[in-house]
Amino acid sequence: MLEHKSIRKYTDETPSEEVLETIVRAGQQAPFASQLYSILLSRNRERNPWKAPLLFTICVDIHKFERIMAKRNWQIVTNDLTLLMFGIQDAALMAENMVVAGRSLGLGSCFLGSAPYRADKIAQEYNLPKHVFPLVQLVMGYPAENPPPRPRYPMEFTLFEDKYPELTDDMVSRAMQQMDEGYLAQDYYRKLKAKIPLEANRPETFTYENYSWTEHICRKWGQWHPEPKELLEQLEKRGFYITGKKPK
C-alpha cells in the first residue's frame, strides 16, 4: 500500500476470470452501511482509457435496495442527500479495496474522478436504471511502467491528535514544499503535459521548471465548478434530488 502509484500504461496480458472475481470479492468485503453500490465492467481495450484490459465503474446504487425494500413491503423515505452520503462511503471503500487487491495480485490501476460529470453518458452506455449514480471509474491491468510513488503531505499536516491545531504559516509552507519538491523531482507535470490553463485576468508566471502540485490543485479549485448546477443536473437525471422535494 505504501508503494501505490497510478498506472497509465498496461501490457497486453489480460487478467484471468479468477483474478477478476478475486478483486471484486475483495471489494465486496470492505466495510459498508448497506452495500449501496454496484460495479460496471468494460473489457473493451479499444475504448478503455490507455487500452487497459479492465475498466470498472463503481456506482452508488439505491435501485437494488429499493427492490429489496419492496419485497419487505417498505418504501424509502430517507432523503436523497443522506442516501448519497452513505452510498458514497460504501462505494469508495469498495473501490479502494479493489485497488489494494489488484496490487496484491500484480496489477496496477488508476482512478478517473470525472465520472459524476459524465453520469448521463455512462448511464446511457450501460442502460442504468434511476437511482444508480456513477461515482468513480477505475482502470486496471498489468503495469507496463513503474513510476515512483507520488508525494504526500508530511505527518504533522495529516495526523492531528486530540484536537485540530492552528495551522501556522511554517506548517503550511513545509507541507507545500514537500509536495512541490517531490513532484518536481519526478518531472510529473511536464511528462503529462498537465499544466492547467489560467482563466482571464491572471497572468501566467509558471513554467514546468516550477509548476507543481500546489499550483496545479489551486488552479483546479480556484477556477473550476464555481456553481453546483452541472453536478445537480447530473444527479437529478439519475433520480437524486438534493435541493428540493422529488417530483411526484
C-alpha positions as a LaTeX table, in Angstrom:
\begin{tabular}{lrrr}
\hline
Residue & $x$ (\AA) & $y$ (\AA) & $z$ (\AA) \\
\hline
Met1 & 0.00 & 0.00 & 0.00 \\
Leu2 & 2.89 & 2.36 & 0.72 \\
Glu3 & 4.16 & 1.74 & $-2.82$ \\
His4 & 0.87 & 2.62 & $-4.54$ \\
Lys5 & 1.14 & 4.63 & $-7.75$ \\
Ser6 & $-1.24$ & 5.42 & $-10.61$ \\
Ile7 & $-0.55$ & 3.35 & $-13.74$ \\
Arg8 & $-1.34$ & 4.68 & $-17.21$ \\
Lys9 & 0.50 & 2.13 & $-19.36$ \\
Tyr10 & $-0.51$ & $-1.54$ & $-19.49$ \\
Thr11 & 0.81 & $-4.76$ & $-21.02$ \\
Asp12 & $-1.21$ & $-6.90$ & $-23.44$ \\
Glu13 & $-1.81$ & $-9.53$ & $-20.75$ \\
Thr14 & $-5.44$ & $-9.97$ & $-19.72$ \\
Pro15 & $-6.32$ & $-10.81$ & $-16.10$ \\
Ser16 & $-7.96$ & $-14.19$ & $-15.67$ \\
Glu17 & $-11.55$ & $-14.69$ & $-14.54$ \\
Glu18 & $-10.22$ & $-15.88$ & $-11.19$ \\
Val19 & $-8.21$ & $-12.68$ & $-10.73$ \\
Leu20 & $-11.18$ & $-10.56$ & $-11.75$ \\
Glu21 & $-13.54$ & $-12.30$ & $-9.35$ \\
Thr22 & $-11.00$ & $-12.08$ & $-6.52$ \\
Ile23 & $-10.69$ & $-8.31$ & $-6.99$ \\
Val24 & $-14.46$ & $-7.84$ & $-6.95$ \\
Arg25 & $-14.92$ & $-10.14$ & $-3.94$ \\
Ala26 & $-12.23$ & $-8.22$ & $-2.08$ \\
Gly27 & $-14.15$ & $-5.06$ & $-2.90$ \\
Gln28 & $-17.34$ & $-6.56$ & $-1.50$ \\
Gln29 & $-15.63$ & $-7.37$ & 1.78 \\
Ala30 & $-14.96$ & $-3.70$ & 2.51 \\
Pro31 & $-16.91$ & $-2.26$ & 5.46 \\
Phe32 & $-20.32$ & $-0.97$ & 4.44 \\
Ala33 & $-23.51$ & 0.61 & 5.74 \\
Ser34 & $-25.97$ & $-1.02$ & 3.33 \\
Gln35 & $-23.99$ & $-2.26$ & 0.29 \\
Leu36 & $-25.28$ & 0.73 & $-1.66$ \\
Tyr37 & $-23.02$ & 0.05 & $-4.64$ \\
Ser38 & $-22.70$ & $-1.79$ & $-7.95$ \\
Ile39 & $-19.80$ & $-2.25$ & $-10.36$ \\
Leu40 & $-19.97$ & $-1.92$ & $-14.13$ \\
Leu41 & $-17.25$ & $-3.62$ & $-16.20$ \\
Ser42 & $-15.86$ & $-2.96$ & $-19.67$ \\
Arg43 & $-13.24$ & $-5.23$ & $-21.22$ \\
Asn44 & $-13.12$ & $-3.26$ & $-24.46$ \\
Arg45 & $-9.45$ & $-2.32$ & $-24.71$ \\
Glu46 & $-10.03$ & $-0.13$ & $-27.74$ \\
Arg47 & $-12.40$ & 2.08 & $-25.79$ \\
Asn48 & $-10.95$ & 1.79 & $-22.30$ \\
Pro49 & $-8.54$ & 4.56 & $-21.23$ \\
Trp50 & $-4.91$ & 3.72 & $-22.07$ \\
Lys51 & $-6.21$ & 0.48 & $-23.63$ \\
Ala52 & $-6.38$ & $-1.09$ & $-20.20$ \\
Pro53 & $-7.90$ & $-4.60$ & $-20.12$ \\
Leu54 & $-10.37$ & $-3.69$ & $-17.37$ \\
Leu55 & $-12.46$ & $-0.57$ & $-16.78$ \\
Phe56 & $-14.62$ & $-0.64$ & $-13.66$ \\
Thr57 & $-17.27$ & 1.99 & $-12.97$ \\
Ile58 & $-18.15$ & 1.99 & $-9.29$ \\
Cys59 & $-21.66$ & 3.30 & $-8.71$ \\
Val60 & $-23.79$ & 4.38 & $-5.81$ \\
Asp61 & $-26.77$ & 2.07 & $-6.26$ \\
Ile62 & $-30.02$ & 2.73 & $-4.42$ \\
His63 & $-32.11$ & 0.92 & $-7.05$ \\
Lys64 & $-31.21$ & $-2.56$ & $-5.79$ \\
Phe65 & $-32.19$ & $-1.64$ & $-2.25$ \\
Glu66 & $-35.49$ & $-0.21$ & $-3.44$ \\
Arg67 & $-36.24$ & $-3.64$ & $-4.90$ \\
Ile68 & $-35.30$ & $-5.35$ & $-1.64$ \\
Met69 & $-37.48$ & $-2.97$ & 0.37 \\
Ala70 & $-40.43$ & $-3.57$ & $-1.94$ \\
Lys71 & $-40.14$ & $-7.27$ & $-1.18$ \\
Arg72 & $-40.49$ & $-6.37$ & 2.50 \\
Asn73 & $-43.41$ & $-4.01$ & 1.80 \\
Trp74 & $-41.36$ & $-0.88$ & 2.58 \\
Gln75 & $-40.66$ & 2.33 & 0.68 \\
Ile76 & $-37.62$ & 4.58 & 1.07 \\
Val77 & $-38.41$ & 7.80 & 2.93 \\
Thr78 & $-34.81$ & 8.75 & 3.72 \\
Asn79 & $-33.77$ & 11.90 & 1.86 \\
Asp80 & $-31.51$ & 11.56 & $-1.18$ \\
Leu81 & $-28.61$ & 13.50 & 0.36 \\
Thr82 & $-28.37$ & 11.05 & 3.26 \\
Leu83 & $-28.61$ & 8.08 & 0.90 \\
Leu84 & $-25.88$ & 9.52 & $-1.29$ \\
Met85 & $-23.58$ & 10.16 & 1.65 \\
Phe86 & $-23.84$ & 6.57 & 2.85 \\
Gly87 & $-23.69$ & 5.26 & $-0.71$ \\
Ile88 & $-20.52$ & 7.25 & $-1.40$ \\
Gln89 & $-18.93$ & 5.76 & 1.70 \\
Asp90 & $-19.88$ & 2.24 & 0.62 \\
Ala91 & $-18.71$ & 2.68 & $-2.95$ \\
Ala92 & $-15.46$ & 4.46 & $-2.06$ \\
Leu93 & $-14.44$ & 1.81 & 0.47 \\
Met94 & $-15.22$ & $-0.89$ & $-2.08$ \\
Ala95 & $-13.17$ & 0.86 & $-4.77$ \\
Glu96 & $-10.14$ & 1.18 & $-2.52$ \\
Asn97 & $-10.33$ & $-2.49$ & $-1.55$ \\
Met98 & $-10.30$ & $-3.34$ & $-5.26$ \\
Val99 & $-7.14$ & $-1.25$ & $-5.79$ \\
Val100 & $-5.35$ & $-2.95$ & $-2.90$ \\
Ala101 & $-6.48$ & $-6.41$ & $-4.05$ \\
Gly102 & $-5.33$ & $-5.70$ & $-7.59$ \\
Arg103 & $-1.96$ & $-4.54$ & $-6.33$ \\
Ser104 & $-1.56$ & $-7.75$ & $-4.29$ \\
Leu105 & $-2.16$ & $-9.76$ & $-7.48$ \\
Gly106 & 0.40 & $-7.81$ & $-9.52$ \\
Leu107 & $-1.98$ & $-5.39$ & $-11.22$ \\
Gly108 & $-1.78$ & $-1.61$ & $-11.42$ \\
Ser109 & $-4.66$ & 0.83 & $-11.59$ \\
Cys110 & $-5.72$ & 4.45 & $-11.93$ \\
Phe111 & $-8.83$ & 6.22 & $-10.71$ \\
Leu112 & $-10.81$ & 8.52 & $-13.03$ \\
Gly113 & $-12.67$ & 11.07 & $-10.96$ \\
Ser114 & $-14.71$ & 12.73 & $-13.70$ \\
Ala115 & $-17.44$ & 10.05 & $-13.79$ \\
Pro116 & $-20.07$ & 12.11 & $-11.89$ \\
Tyr117 & $-19.91$ & 14.80 & $-14.59$ \\
Arg118 & $-20.48$ & 12.19 & $-17.31$ \\
Ala119 & $-23.14$ & 10.27 & $-15.42$ \\
Asp120 & $-25.78$ & 10.67 & $-18.12$ \\
Lys121 & $-23.49$ & 9.30 & $-20.84$ \\
Ile122 & $-22.36$ & 6.40 & $-18.65$ \\
Ala123 & $-25.99$ & 5.68 & $-17.77$ \\
Gln124 & $-26.90$ & 5.53 & $-21.45$ \\
Glu125 & $-23.96$ & 3.27 & $-22.30$ \\
Tyr126 & $-24.73$ & 0.77 & $-19.51$ \\
Asn127 & $-28.53$ & 1.10 & $-19.52$ \\
Leu128 & $-28.64$ & 2.20 & $-15.89$ \\
Pro129 & $-31.97$ & 2.50 & $-14.06$ \\
Lys130 & $-32.75$ & 5.56 & $-11.97$ \\
His131 & $-31.08$ & 5.82 & $-8.58$ \\
Val132 & $-27.79$ & 4.40 & $-9.87$ \\
Phe133 & $-25.09$ & 7.07 & $-9.98$ \\
Pro134 & $-21.53$ & 6.57 & $-11.33$ \\
Leu135 & $-19.14$ & 7.72 & $-8.60$ \\
Val136 & $-15.69$ & 6.90 & $-9.94$ \\
Gln137 & $-14.05$ & 4.83 & $-12.68$ \\
Leu138 & $-11.07$ & 2.54 & $-12.17$ \\
Val139 & $-8.82$ & 1.23 & $-14.94$ \\
Met140 & $-6.78$ & $-1.85$ & $-14.11$ \\
Gly141 & $-4.31$ & $-4.20$ & $-15.73$ \\
Tyr142 & $-0.72$ & $-5.42$ & $-15.61$ \\
Pro143 & 1.66 & $-2.43$ & $-15.49$ \\
Ala144 & 3.91 & $-1.58$ & $-18.42$ \\
Glu145 & 5.59 & 1.16 & $-16.38$ \\
Asn146 & 6.96 & 1.53 & $-12.87$ \\
Pro147 & 6.72 & 5.14 & $-11.74$ \\
Pro148 & 7.70 & 6.07 & $-8.19$ \\
Pro149 & 5.01 & 6.62 & $-5.55$ \\
Arg150 & 3.75 & 10.20 & $-5.54$ \\
Pro151 & 4.46 & 12.56 & $-2.63$ \\
Arg152 & 2.07 & 13.02 & 0.26 \\
Tyr153 & 1.71 & 15.63 & 3.00 \\
Pro154 & 4.07 & 15.34 & 5.98 \\
Met155 & 2.66 & 13.60 & 9.04 \\
Glu156 & 2.36 & 16.87 & 11.01 \\
Phe157 & $-0.05$ & 18.14 & 8.34 \\
Thr158 & $-2.11$ & 14.95 & 8.35 \\
Leu159 & $-2.41$ & 13.41 & 11.81 \\
Phe160 & $-3.90$ & 15.68 & 14.49 \\
Glu161 & $-4.14$ & 14.16 & 17.94 \\
Asp162 & $-6.78$ & 15.26 & 20.47 \\
Lys163 & $-7.66$ & 18.49 & 18.63 \\
Tyr164 & $-7.29$ & 20.26 & 15.30 \\
Pro165 & $-4.23$ & 22.53 & 15.57 \\
Glu166 & $-3.77$ & 26.10 & 14.50 \\
Leu167 & $-2.07$ & 25.76 & 11.12 \\
Thr168 & 0.93 & 28.08 & 11.25 \\
Asp169 & 2.46 & 29.58 & 8.11 \\
Asp170 & 5.53 & 27.40 & 8.70 \\
Met171 & 3.44 & 24.22 & 8.81 \\
Val172 & 1.63 & 25.15 & 5.61 \\
Ser173 & 4.86 & 26.10 & 3.86 \\
Arg174 & 6.57 & 22.85 & 4.86 \\
Ala175 & 3.65 & 20.82 & 3.57 \\
Met176 & 3.63 & 22.76 & 0.28 \\
Gln177 & 7.38 & 22.36 & $-0.09$ \\
Gln178 & 7.25 & 18.60 & 0.45 \\
Met179 & 4.55 & 18.17 & $-2.16$ \\
Asp180 & 6.02 & 20.54 & $-4.74$ \\
Glu181 & 9.63 & 19.37 & $-4.48$ \\
Gly182 & 8.51 & 15.75 & $-4.67$ \\
Tyr183 & 6.53 & 16.24 & $-7.86$ \\
Leu184 & 9.22 & 18.42 & $-9.44$ \\
Ala185 & 11.85 & 15.76 & $-8.72$ \\
Gln186 & 9.73 & 13.30 & $-10.70$ \\
Asp187 & 9.09 & 15.83 & $-13.51$ \\
Tyr188 & 5.48 & 14.73 & $-13.18$ \\
Tyr189 & 3.54 & 17.54 & $-14.81$ \\
Arg190 & 5.99 & 18.09 & $-17.67$ \\
Lys191 & 5.79 & 14.40 & $-18.61$ \\
Leu192 & 1.99 & 14.52 & $-18.61$ \\
Lys193 & 1.85 & 17.99 & $-20.22$ \\
Ala194 & $-0.69$ & 18.65 & $-17.50$ \\
Lys195 & $-0.44$ & 22.36 & $-16.74$ \\
Ile196 & $-3.96$ & 23.76 & $-16.28$ \\
Pro197 & $-4.50$ & 26.97 & $-18.30$ \\
Leu198 & $-5.26$ & 30.12 & $-16.37$ \\
Glu199 & $-8.51$ & 31.89 & $-16.96$ \\
Ala200 & $-8.77$ & 35.57 & $-17.88$ \\
Asn201 & $-7.17$ & 38.34 & $-15.82$ \\
Arg202 & $-4.49$ & 36.15 & $-14.25$ \\
Pro203 & $-1.07$ & 36.25 & $-15.95$ \\
Glu204 & 0.90 & 33.04 & $-16.38$ \\
Thr205 & 4.07 & 33.12 & $-14.28$ \\
Phe206 & 4.85 & 29.40 & $-14.09$ \\
Thr207 & 6.84 & 27.12 & $-16.36$ \\
Tyr208 & 7.37 & 23.39 & $-15.97$ \\
Glu209 & 10.51 & 24.30 & $-14.04$ \\
Asn210 & 8.41 & 25.44 & $-11.07$ \\
Tyr211 & 4.82 & 24.33 & $-11.83$ \\
Ser212 & 3.97 & 21.63 & $-9.30$ \\
Trp213 & 1.24 & 20.10 & $-7.19$ \\
Thr214 & 0.12 & 23.06 & $-5.07$ \\
Glu215 & $-0.23$ & 25.37 & $-8.08$ \\
His216 & $-1.98$ & 22.61 & $-10.03$ \\
Ile217 & $-4.53$ & 21.88 & $-7.32$ \\
Cys218 & $-5.09$ & 25.60 & $-6.66$ \\
Arg219 & $-5.92$ & 26.10 & $-10.33$ \\
Lys220 & $-8.48$ & 23.33 & $-10.12$ \\
Trp221 & $-10.37$ & 24.55 & $-7.09$ \\
Gly222 & $-9.70$ & 28.22 & $-7.82$ \\
Gln223 & $-11.28$ & 28.10 & $-11.29$ \\
Trp224 & $-13.48$ & 25.04 & $-11.85$ \\
His225 & $-17.14$ & 24.42 & $-10.94$ \\
Pro226 & $-18.00$ & 27.61 & $-9.05$ \\
Glu227 & $-21.67$ & 26.59 & $-9.14$ \\
Pro228 & $-23.13$ & 23.15 & $-8.34$ \\
Lys229 & $-25.69$ & 23.33 & $-11.16$ \\
Glu230 & $-23.93$ & 20.92 & $-13.51$ \\
Leu231 & $-23.50$ & 18.22 & $-10.89$ \\
Leu232 & $-27.01$ & 18.71 & $-9.53$ \\
Glu233 & $-28.37$ & 18.27 & $-13.05$ \\
Gln234 & $-26.46$ & 15.01 & $-13.43$ \\
Leu235 & $-27.80$ & 13.79 & $-10.09$ \\
Glu236 & $-31.38$ & 14.70 & $-10.98$ \\
Lys237 & $-31.10$ & 12.87 & $-14.30$ \\
Arg238 & $-30.25$ & 9.78 & $-12.26$ \\
Gly239 & $-33.19$ & 10.34 & $-9.90$ \\
Phe240 & $-31.45$ & 12.03 & $-6.96$ \\
Tyr241 & $-32.92$ & 15.35 & $-5.76$ \\
Ile242 & $-30.70$ & 17.19 & $-3.30$ \\
Thr243 & $-32.11$ & 20.70 & $-3.22$ \\
Gly244 & $-35.84$ & 20.08 & $-3.06$ \\
Lys245 & $-38.67$ & 17.60 & $-2.99$ \\
Lys246 & $-38.80$ & 14.84 & $-5.56$ \\
Pro247 & $-41.29$ & 15.25 & $-8.40$ \\
Lys248 & $-44.44$ & 13.19 & $-8.00$ \\
\hline
\end{tabular}
